[in-house]
Amino acid sequence: MPQYDVHRNVGRAQDAAPYLLVVQSSLFNRSASRVVVPLFRADLFRQPDPGFHVRLHVQGASVVMDPLQIFAIPAARLTPPVENIEDQGDAISAALDLLLSRAYR
């Protein structure tokens, strides 16, 4: 499963977060799990921080990535990918870098 593949969310939160974005490096494809970030419907997301809550486009829909909701899921539970958004990878990586930075405000 390539990094930045987008999968339909079939979990409880699928109405608010219709997609899951694989952010895990392809270096770890042998793992039985994938690190994902939910992509929330943009119309439901209140006051996003543009540098952190990245607005993305998936299948013509506007969605917002919330890095604070990152989690691991068994790879077998992911649906087939609907799209790969590697072309939006720089913004995704910058938001994840911000999440993991050692900066103090």
Buried (B, 14 or more C-beta within 10 A) or exposed (E): BEBBBBBBBEEEEEEEBBBBBBBBEEEEEEEEBBBBBBBBBBEEBEEBEEEBBBBBEBEEEEBBBBBEBBEEBEBEEBEEBEBBBEEBEEBBBEBBEEEEEEEEE
